[in-house]
Amino acid sequence: MTAVQRASQVSRDAILKLLSDEEVARVSTAETAAAVSEGHDYIDLEKLDRGVQRANTTTKAVMGHVLSRNAVHSDTWAKIVGLLATPAK
């Protein structure tokens, strides 16, 4: 199974359920930013098949759909990455 196929089996809701209340608040605050900071890792919750991406000067992600690595605890990020990498059953 390819990464694209695995990611297509993961839902936005499944990822958001991994976040603590504090992380949800940080993500909500991050949504007001103009863009993901260059060099930061993120996932686009509307395009999970793309997996973890790294922002650069040409990144054009819709901030309301972005979950930035720096908005969540490292343990939560690891769970999200693991969820994206787990083969569907």
C-alpha positions in Angstrom: 0.0 0.0 0.0 1.4 3.4 -0.9 1.6 6.4 1.3 -1.2 8.0 -0.7 -3.5 5.1 -0.2 -2.8 5.0 3.6 -3.4 8.7 4.0 -6.6 8.5 2.1 -7.9 6.0 4.8 -7.1 8.5 7.6 -9.7 11.1 8.3 -9.4 14.7 9.5 -11.6 13.8 12.5 -9.3 10.9 13.5 -6.3 13.3 13.6 -8.2 16.1 15.5 -9.3 13.6 18.1 -5.6 13.1 19.0 -5.3 16.8 20.1 -5.6 17.9 23.7 -7.7 21.0 24.5 -4.5 23.0 24.8 -3.4 21.9 21.4 -6.8 22.7 19.8 -6.5 26.2 21.2 -2.9 26.6 19.8 -4.1 25.3 16.4 -7.0 27.7 16.4 -4.7 30.6 17.2 -2.3 29.4 14.4 -5.1 29.6 11.9 -5.1 33.4 12.1 -1.5 33.5 10.7 -1.0 34.5 7.1 1.0 31.4 6.2 3.0 28.5 7.6 6.5 29.7 8.5 9.2 28.7 6.0 10.9 25.5 7.1 8.1 24.3 9.4 6.5 20.9 9.0 2.7 20.7 8.6 -0.1 18.6 7.3 -3.0 19.9 5.2 -6.1 18.3 6.8 -7.9 18.6 3.5 -5.1 16.9 1.6 -3.9 14.1 3.9 -2.6 12.1 1.0 0.3 14.5 0.7 1.5 13.5 4.2 3.9 15.7 6.2 5.0 18.7 4.1 7.7 21.4 4.8 6.7 25.0 4.1 8.9 27.0 1.8 8.6 30.4 0.1 6.0 29.0 -2.4 3.8 27.2 0.0 0.2 28.1 -0.5 -1.8 26.2 2.1 -5.1 27.4 3.4 -4.4 28.1 7.1 -7.8 26.8 8.3 -6.8 23.4 6.9 -3.3 23.3 8.2 -2.0 21.5 11.3 1.5 22.8 12.0 4.0 20.6 13.8 4.9 23.4 16.2 1.3 23.8 17.3 1.2 20.4 18.9 3.3 18.5 21.4 6.0 16.2 20.0 4.2 13.1 21.3 1.0 14.2 19.5 2.8 14.9 16.3 4.4 11.4 16.5 0.9 9.8 16.9 -0.4 11.8 13.8 2.6 10.8 11.7 2.1 7.2 12.9 -1.6 7.3 12.0 -0.7 8.5 8.5 1.8 5.8 8.1 -0.3 2.9 9.5 -1.7 0.6 6.8 -5.5 0.5 6.6 -7.1 -2.7 7.7 
